[in-house]
Amino acid sequence: MDEIFSLITIPVVVGLLLLLIPDKFRTVKGIIALLIIINAGFLSASLYTFGDQIFRLDEISSKSGLDLYGLNISPDFVKHISFNLDSLSRLIIVLVSVFAVLINIYSLVYIKEGRVKNYYPYFLITLGCAYGAVLSDNLLLFLFFWGVLGLTLFKLIKGHDEESSATAKKTLILIGASDSIMILGIAVIWKITGSLSMSEVSVPTTNIITVVAFLAMLTGSFTKAGAFPLHTWVPDYAKCAPASSSAYLPASLDKLLGIYFLARITTGMFILNDWLRVLLLTIGAISIITAVMMALVQHNYKRLLGFHAVSQVGYMILGFGLGSMIGVAAGLFHMVNNALYKSGLFLSAGCVEYRTGKEKIDDLGGLSKAMPVTFFVTLIFAMSISGIPPFNGFASKWMIYQGIIDFGTGPGIASKLWILWLGLAVLGSALTLASFIKLIGGIFLSRSRPEFEKVREVPVLMWVPLVVLAIFCIFFGVFATNLVVPKLLMPVSGTFEFPGFWNSSFVSFLVLVSIILGIILYLAVSLKKFRTEDSFIGGEKIQEQTGYSTPEFYKTIGEFRFFAWIYRKAEEKYFDIYDLSKQFVLWFSHQLSEAHSGVLSGYVIWVFAGLVIMLLIMI
């Protein structure tokens, strides 16, 4: 199929060619990249004209190999190239194209000299490899594209200082380590089934070998998506990387790819036992609560958004952990919704950073009048991620709640704990709202600062993608049950009936009516005269320049006795799997270096001990 080859190869080839163009022509490179991405968008949309099929090159190639673009490819290589075009891959491909177009338009203004070298070439290579990973049916081919995405993730973060360089290294090591673990899972799958085709593998997790294979695959999915406990690279990346890179990868593409692979392994490649469902649901709940609790105490707004990127993954894991059709549909729906509002939030953060140069909430305030479009769309994204109707975040979270309640009627230990999964999911949504009150209040609604008097709205190419994403958030919320879920998600998950009485359009109508009545009531009451007085602050008259830092109101959370200990340990990297691994490796290498004393008798003992161990292994 020419469309698939073009979709993968054209962005990669053009990206490699753009590496040859000096970076001072970055605007030209950005326009070329945009044209390639738009072309890829049309190609991805054309895939909906084809039915579900597995496309294997070895079935159409001759004994002499396959002639592709004038190049002869040997049959030994061709047999590993197979693509799966089904409802799930088509959905992800179109979403990847949409986000790529919007973020590239935003980047034409946002990416300045010195932010990221060769940004657009790596942007295109990332796009082509993302298409390849989603469409690949062969696990080795999938792993190739998956691994290249780890390298481009590394290249799309600036390395101008020690902190950003350390973050880039941390990201590359964690992603690379998880890919290595995935290789183990692929090897086990090959040993058990004799196949590397994801569409042909269906392994019941009834023994330790198959469970190990599943956990190895799960590690790769969780690291890419940013789920607990392999999430620690996401907040660091969000803080140090340009906002467009964060929106493109941790917020959208990495979430889509990580959850896409989670969908593959939980709904097709493996048949999960009840204890693995308990594991998935537990990790999902922990991801929700721990990440949102960390977000509550953040002062850097980009890092705050990074923790929320982790927290939202927990809801997706809950959906797939349920295993039901409504659970899978809810997990996919929340994946789509999260990519919409989370990429929008990162781009909004980039707008604030672009105009003010500040990254801490404490240093900002009163930007709603200066940046009205950015404020309005950020408010929509904040309400969406917090699960407020009628926005899309509410629709997918409500489906997850429904799926959990329905799951509670089934047998098994996972089902009997349904009230725990439901309670933690609802609590996480409430805490999300609390943290975004902090973000919106601290950046846009608190007292304005004199140094921001000349701040103006960002250029049109930066706010248009935000408006488009905000419209998607509204549309996907209002028409969730009537259009989005039946047309986009049920072809993937299977057809089901929504339990209970809920219609997204009707709920949206009720919200609209309540807003109109509220406006009418406000206008009617405001005709009366009210006495106004200054705020009471201990009998003193409030000064015009008096201000209160919004994050200070959240300081109490971190001062609770138990939470204070948790937060202190978190700051000391006690829960960072990367830092713990690094400390262990350094300690172990130190122990080995201590063993090299330079005394001949000591080396003789080491050699003798090694020989004894080898003999014991051979026996």
C-alpha positions in Angstrom: 0.0 0.0 0.0 1.7 3.2 -1.3 -0.1 5.4 1.3 1.5 3.6 4.2 5.0 3.8 2.8 4.6 7.4 1.8 3.2 8.2 5.3 6.3 6.8 7.0 9.1 7.5 4.6 8.3 11.0 3.3 8.5 12.8 6.7 11.6 10.8 7.7 13.5 11.5 4.4 12.6 15.2 4.3 13.5 15.4 8.0 17.0 14.0 7.2 17.4 16.3 4.3 16.5 19.3 6.4 19.4 18.4 8.7 21.6 19.6 5.9 20.1 23.1 5.9 21.7 25.6 8.3 19.5 26.4 11.3 19.4 30.1 10.5 16.8 29.2 7.9 14.6 27.7 10.5 11.5 29.5 9.3 11.9 28.1 5.8 12.5 24.7 7.4 9.3 25.2 9.4 7.2 26.0 6.4 8.6 23.0 4.5 7.8 20.8 7.5 4.3 22.2 7.7 3.7 21.3 4.0 4.9 17.8 4.6 2.7 17.4 7.7 -0.4 18.6 5.8 0.3 16.1 3.1 0.7 13.4 5.7 -2.6 14.5 7.2 -4.4 13.9 3.8 -2.7 10.5 3.5 -3.7 9.5 7.0 -7.3 10.6 6.3 -7.3 8.5 3.1 -6.6 5.4 5.2 -10.3 5.5 6.3 -11.2 4.5 2.7 -9.5 1.1 3.2 -10.9 -1.8 5.2 -9.2 -3.6 8.1 -6.3 -5.6 6.7 -2.8 -7.0 7.5 -0.3 -5.8 4.9 2.7 -8.2 4.6 5.4 -7.4 2.1 6.6 -11.0 1.9 3.3 -12.1 0.5 3.6 -9.7 -2.5 7.3 -9.9 -3.1 9.0 -12.2 -5.5 11.9 -14.6 -4.6 14.3 -11.9 -5.8 13.0 -9.5 -3.3 10.8 -6.4 -3.4 11.4 -3.4 -5.7 10.4 -0.3 -3.7 11.2 3.2 -5.0 13.7 1.6 -7.4 15.5 -0.2 -4.7 15.6 -4.0 -4.4 15.0 -5.3 -0.9 15.9 -8.8 -0.1 13.2 -11.3 1.0 15.0 -11.9 4.3 14.4 -8.3 5.3 10.9 -8.1 3.7 9.5 -10.9 5.8 9.8 -8.7 8.9 7.8 -5.8 7.3 4.1 -6.0 8.0 1.5 -3.4 8.8 -1.8 -3.6 10.6 -4.5 -1.2 9.3 -7.5 -1.5 11.7 -9.8 0.9 13.5 -7.4 1.5 16.3 -4.4 2.4 14.1 -6.5 4.6 11.9 -7.7 6.6 14.9 -4.2 7.1 16.3 -2.8 8.0 12.9 -5.3 10.8 12.3 -4.8 12.2 15.8 -1.1 12.2 15.4 -1.5 14.2 12.1 -3.9 16.7 13.8 -1.5 17.5 16.7 1.5 17.7 14.3 -0.2 20.3 12.2 -1.3 22.5 15.1 1.9 22.3 17.0 4.0 23.0 13.9 2.0 26.1 13.2 2.5 27.2 16.8 6.2 26.5 16.5 6.7 28.8 13.5 6.6 31.8 15.9 7.5 30.1 19.2 10.7 28.4 18.2 13.4 31.0 18.3 17.1 30.8 17.7 18.8 28.8 20.4 15.7 26.9 21.7 16.4 23.6 20.0 18.9 22.9 17.2 17.4 21.3 14.1 13.9 21.3 15.7 11.9 20.8 12.5 14.0 17.9 11.1 13.6 16.0 14.3 9.9 17.0 14.4 9.4 15.3 11.0 11.5 12.3 11.9 9.4 11.9 15.0 6.2 12.1 13.0 7.3 9.5 10.4 8.4 7.1 13.1 5.2 7.6 15.1 3.3 6.6 12.0 5.6 3.6 11.6 5.1 2.5 15.2 1.3 2.7 15.1 1.0 0.8 11.8 3.7 -1.9 12.5 2.3 -5.3 13.0 5.7 -7.0 13.4 7.2 -6.5 16.9 10.7 -6.1 15.6 9.6 -3.4 13.2 7.6 -1.8 15.9 10.6 -1.8 18.3 12.7 -0.1 15.6 10.4 2.9 15.2 9.7 2.9 19.0 13.5 3.2 19.7 14.0 6.0 17.2 11.3 8.0 18.9 13.3 7.7 22.1 16.3 9.4 20.3 14.2 12.2 18.8 12.6 12.8 22.3 16.2 13.3 23.5 17.0 15.7 20.6 13.9 17.9 21.0 14.9 19.1 24.4 17.4 22.0 24.6 20.7 21.3 26.4 22.0 24.8 27.0 22.5 24.3 30.7 23.3 21.5 33.2 19.7 20.9 34.3 18.3 20.5 30.8 21.2 18.3 29.8 20.7 16.1 32.8 17.0 15.9 32.0 17.7 14.9 28.4 20.1 12.2 29.6 17.6 11.0 32.2 14.9 10.8 29.5 17.1 8.8 27.1 18.3 6.4 29.7 14.8 5.6 31.1 13.3 5.2 27.6 16.2 3.1 26.5 16.1 0.9 29.6 12.4 0.2 29.1 13.1 -0.6 25.4 15.7 -3.1 26.5 13.1 -4.7 28.8 10.6 -4.8 26.0 13.2 -6.8 23.9 13.0 -9.5 26.7 9.2 -9.6 26.4 9.4 -9.9 22.6 11.9 -12.7 22.9 9.6 -14.6 25.3 6.7 -14.1 22.9 8.7 -15.5 20.0 9.8 -18.5 22.1 6.2 -19.3 23.2 4.3 -18.6 20.0 6.9 -18.7 17.2 5.3 -15.4 15.9 6.2 -11.8 16.0 2.9 -10.6 14.6 0.9 -8.5 17.2 -2.3 -9.4 15.4 -1.7 -13.2 15.6 -0.5 -13.4 19.2 -3.0 -14.1 22.0 -1.3 -15.4 25.1 -3.2 -16.3 28.3 -1.3 -15.1 31.4 -1.5 -18.5 33.2 2.1 -19.0 34.1 5.2 -17.1 35.2 6.7 -17.0 31.7 3.7 -15.3 30.1 3.3 -12.9 33.1 7.0 -11.9 32.7 6.4 -11.2 29.0 3.4 -9.1 29.7 5.2 -7.1 32.4 8.1 -6.5 30.1 5.7 -5.1 27.4 3.9 -3.1 30.1 7.1 -1.5 31.2 7.7 -0.1 27.7 4.1 1.2 27.5 4.2 2.8 31.0 7.5 4.5 30.4 6.4 6.0 27.1 3.1 7.1 28.5 4.6 8.3 31.8 2.8 6.1 34.3 3.9 5.4 37.9 6.6 4.4 38.8 8.3 5.1 35.4 7.0 8.6 35.2 9.8 10.7 36.7 11.1 11.9 33.3 7.9 13.6 32.4 7.8 16.5 35.0 11.5 17.1 34.4 11.1 17.2 30.6 8.1 19.5 30.9 10.1 21.9 33.0 13.2 22.0 30.8 12.0 21.4 27.3 10.4 24.1 25.0 6.6 24.1 25.5 6.1 23.0 21.9 8.3 19.9 22.4 6.3 19.1 25.6 3.0 19.5 23.8 4.2 17.4 20.9 5.7 14.4 22.8 4.8 13.9 26.5 1.4 15.6 26.1 0.2 14.1 22.8 2.4 11.7 20.7 3.9 9.8 23.6 0.5 9.5 25.3 -1.1 8.3 22.1 1.7 5.8 21.4 2.1 4.5 25.0 -1.7 4.0 25.5 -2.0 2.6 21.9 0.5 -0.1 22.9 -1.3 -0.6 26.2 -4.5 -1.2 24.2 -2.7 -3.7 22.0 -1.3 -5.8 24.9 -4.3 -5.7 27.1 -7.0 -6.3 24.5 -5.3 -8.6 22.0 -1.8 -9.9 22.7 -2.5 -11.1 26.3 -5.5 -12.5 28.1 -5.2 -11.0 31.6 -5.8 -12.9 34.8 -7.6 -11.3 37.7 -4.4 -10.4 39.6 -2.9 -8.6 36.6 -6.1 -6.6 36.5 -5.6 -5.7 40.2 -2.1 -4.6 39.3 -3.3 -2.4 36.4 -6.1 -0.8 38.5 -3.7 -0.3 41.4 -1.1 1.4 39.3 -3.8 3.5 37.7 -5.1 4.7 41.0 -1.6 5.4 42.4 -0.7 7.4 39.3 -3.8 9.5 39.7 -3.3 10.4 43.3 0.4 10.6 43.7 1.0 12.8 40.6 -1.9 15.2 41.4 -0.6 15.6 45.0 2.8 16.5 43.6 1.2 19.0 41.2 -0.6 20.7 44.1 2.7 22.0 45.6 4.5 23.0 42.5 5.5 26.6 41.9 6.8 26.1 38.3 3.7 25.9 36.1 5.4 23.8 33.4 6.4 21.2 36.0 2.9 21.3 37.5 1.5 20.5 34.0 4.1 17.7 33.8 2.7 16.0 36.9 -0.8 16.3 35.6 0.3 14.6 32.4 1.2 11.6 34.7 -2.0 11.8 36.7 -4.2 11.7 33.6 -2.5 8.5 32.4 -3.9 6.8 35.6 -7.5 7.2 34.3 -6.6 5.6 31.0 -5.0 2.7 32.8 -8.1 2.3 34.9 -10.2 2.1 31.8 -8.0 -0.7 30.2 -7.7 -2.4 33.5 -11.4 -2.9 33.6 -11.3 -5.0 30.4 -14.9 -4.3 29.4 -16.0 -2.6 26.2 -17.1 0.5 28.0 -13.8 0.5 29.9 -11.7 0.2 26.8 -13.7 2.9 25.0 -13.4 5.1 28.1 -9.7 4.6 28.2 -9.3 5.5 24.5 -11.7 8.5 24.9 -9.7 9.8 27.8 -6.5 9.3 25.8 -7.9 11.5 23.0 -9.2 14.1 25.4 -6.0 14.2 27.4 -4.0 14.8 24.3 -6.3 17.7 23.4 -6.4 19.6 26.6 -2.9 18.7 27.8 -1.2 19.8 24.6 -3.4 22.9 24.8 -2.2 23.6 28.3 1.5 23.2 27.4 1.0 25.5 24.4 -0.8 28.0 26.7 2.1 27.8 29.1 4.4 28.5 26.2 2.4 31.6 25.4 2.9 32.9 29.0 6.6 32.1 28.9 6.9 33.7 25.4 5.5 37.1 26.6 6.8 37.2 30.2 9.9 35.1 30.3 8.7 33.7 33.7 8.1 30.1 34.7 7.0 30.4 38.3 3.4 31.1 39.3 4.7 33.3 42.1 6.3 35.7 39.6 3.1 36.2 37.6 -0.4 37.6 38.0 -3.2 39.6 36.3 -2.5 38.5 32.8 -6.2 37.9 31.9 -6.6 41.4 30.6 -3.3 41.5 28.8 -3.7 38.0 27.2 -7.5 37.5 26.9 -7.4 34.7 24.3 -4.7 32.7 26.1 -6.7 33.2 29.4 -10.0 32.0 27.8 -8.6 28.9 26.2 -6.5 28.0 29.2 -9.7 28.2 31.3 -11.4 25.8 28.9 -8.5 23.4 29.1 -8.4 23.7 32.9 -12.1 22.9 33.2 -11.7 20.0 30.7 -8.9 18.3 32.6 -10.7 18.9 35.9 -13.8 17.0 34.6 -16.3 19.9 34.6 -19.3 19.4 32.3 -19.9 19.9 29.4 -16.3 19.6 28.4 -14.6 16.5 27.1 -12.8 15.6 30.2 -16.0 15.2 32.1 -17.4 12.9 29.4 -14.5 10.4 29.4 -14.2 10.5 33.2 -17.9 9.8 33.6 -17.5 6.8 31.2 -14.7 5.5 33.4 -16.9 6.0 36.5 -19.7 4.1 34.8 -17.3 1.3 33.7 -16.0 0.9 37.3 -19.5 0.7 38.7 -20.5 -1.9 36.0 -17.2 -3.7 36.7 -18.2 -4.1 40.4 -20.9 -6.5 39.5 -18.5 -9.1 38.2 -16.5 -11.8 40.1 -12.9 -11.6 41.3 -10.9 -9.6 43.8 -10.5 -6.7 41.3 -14.3 -6.3 41.0 -14.9 -6.5 44.7 -12.6 -3.4 45.2 -14.6 -1.3 42.7 -15.5 1.3 45.4 -11.8 1.9 46.0 -11.0 2.5 42.3 -14.1 4.8 42.0 -13.3 6.8 45.1 -9.7 7.4 44.2 -10.7 8.4 40.6 -13.2 10.9 41.9 -10.8 12.3 44.5 -8.1 12.7 41.8 -10.5 14.8 39.7 -11.3 17.0 42.7 -7.6 17.6 43.5 -7.0 18.3 39.8 -9.6 21.1 40.0 -7.9 22.5 43.1 -4.5 22.6 41.4 -5.9 24.4 38.4 -7.6 27.0 40.5 -4.1 27.6 41.7 -2.7 27.9 38.2 -5.5 30.0 36.7 -5.7 32.2 39.8 -1.9 32.7 40.1 -1.2 33.4 36.5 -4.3 35.2 35.2 -6.5 36.4 38.0 -4.3 37.6 40.9 -3.2 41.2 41.2 -1.3 42.4 38.1 2.3 43.4 38.4 3.7 46.7 37.1 6.4 44.9 35.0 3.7 43.2 32.9 1.9 46.5 31.9 3.2 46.2 28.3 2.5 42.5 27.9 0.2 41.8 24.9 -1.5 38.8 23.4 0.7 36.4 21.5 0.8 36.5 17.6 -2.1 34.9 15.8 -0.1 31.8 14.7 0.3 30.9 18.3 -3.2 31.4 19.6 -5.1 29.9 16.5 -3.9 26.3 17.4 -5.1 26.9 21.0 -8.5 28.0 19.8 -8.8 24.9 17.6 -7.9 22.6 20.5 -10.4 24.4 22.7 -13.2 23.9 20.2 -12.3 20.2 20.0 -12.6 20.1 23.8 -16.1 21.6 23.7 -17.2 19.5 20.7 -15.9 16.2 22.1 -17.8 17.0 25.3 -21.1 18.1 24.0 -21.4 15.4 21.4 -19.7 12.6 23.3 -22.5 10.1 23.5 -24.3 11.1 20.3 -21.4 11.2 17.8 -17.8 10.9 19.2 -18.1 7.6 21.1 -20.3 5.7 18.6 -18.4 6.9 15.4 -14.8 7.0 16.6 -14.5 4.7 19.6 -17.0 1.9 19.3 -15.4 0.6 16.0 -12.3 0.0 18.2 -13.8 -1.2 21.5 -17.0 -2.8 20.3 -20.6 -1.7 20.6 -22.1 -1.2 24.1 -25.0 0.6 25.8 -24.3 3.4 28.3 -25.4 2.2 31.7 -27.8 4.6 33.5 -29.4 7.7 32.1 -26.8 10.1 30.6 -26.7 12.0 27.4 -23.9 14.5 26.8 -25.9 16.8 24.6 -28.8 17.0 27.2 -26.3 17.7 30.0 -24.7 20.4 27.9 -28.1 21.9 27.3 -28.8 22.0 31.0 -25.5 23.6 31.7 -26.2 26.3 29.0 -29.6 26.9 30.6 -28.1 27.3 34.0 -25.6 29.8 32.7 -28.2 31.9 31.0 -30.4 31.9 34.1 -27.3 32.9 36.2 -26.6 35.8 33.9 -30.3 36.9 34.0 -30.3 36.7 37.8 -27.0 38.6 38.0 -28.3 41.4 35.8 -31.5 41.6 37.7 -29.8 41.7 41.1 -27.1 44.1 40.0 -29.6 46.9 39.5 -29.8 47.3 43.3 -27.2 49.3 45.2 -24.8 47.5 47.4 -22.4 48.9 50.0 -18.8 48.2 49.1 -15.9 48.3 51.7 -12.2 47.5 51.6 -11.1 44.0 52.6 -10.6 43.6 56.3 -6.9 42.8 57.2 -6.7 43.2 60.9 -8.0 46.8 60.9 -5.4 48.1 58.5 -6.3 49.8 55.3 -5.4 47.6 52.3 -2.7 49.1 50.0 -3.2 49.3 46.3 0.1 47.4 45.7 -0.7 44.6 48.2 -0.6 41.2 46.7 -0.9 37.6 47.9 0.9 34.8 46.1 -1.6 32.2 45.1 0.7 29.2 45.7 1.0 30.3 49.4 -2.6 29.2 50.0 -1.5 25.6 49.0 1.4 25.6 51.3 -0.6 24.1 54.1 -0.9 20.8 52.2 2.8 20.3 52.2 3.0 21.1 55.9 0.7 18.3 57.1 2.7 15.9 59.2 2.4 12.8 56.9 2.4 14.8 53.7 5.4 16.9 54.8 7.4 13.6 55.2 6.3 12.4 51.8 7.1 15.7 50.0 10.5 15.8 51.7 11.3 12.3 50.5 10.1 13.2 47.1 12.4 16.2 46.9 15.3 13.9 48.0 14.5 11.6 45.0 13.4 8.7 47.2 10.6 7.8 44.7 12.6 8.5 41.5 13.4 5.1 40.0 16.1 6.7 37.8 17.9 8.3 40.7 17.6 5.2 42.9 19.1 3.1 40.0 21.9 5.6 39.5 22.7 5.5 43.2 22.8 1.7 43.2 25.0 1.6 40.1 27.4 4.1 41.7 27.5 2.2 44.9 28.1 -1.1 43.2 30.9 0.3 41.0 32.5 1.7 44.1 32.4 -1.7 45.8 34.1 -3.2 42.7 36.7 -0.5 42.7 37.4 -1.2 46.3 38.0 -4.8 45.5 40.9 -3.8 43.2 43.4 -3.4 45.9 46.5 -4.1 43.8 47.5 -7.0 46.0 48.3 -10.1 43.9 46.9 -12.6 46.4 43.5 -10.7 46.3 43.3 -11.1 42.5 44.1 -14.8 42.8 41.2 -15.2 45.2 38.9 -13.4 42.7 40.0 -15.6 39.8 39.5 -18.8 41.9 36.1 -17.7 43.1 35.0 -16.9 39.5 36.1 -20.4 38.4 34.1 -22.0 41.2 31.0 -20.0 40.2 31.4 -21.0 36.5 31.8 -24.7 37.4 28.7 -24.5 39.6 26.7 -22.9 36.8 27.9 -25.5 34.3 27.0 -28.4 36.6 
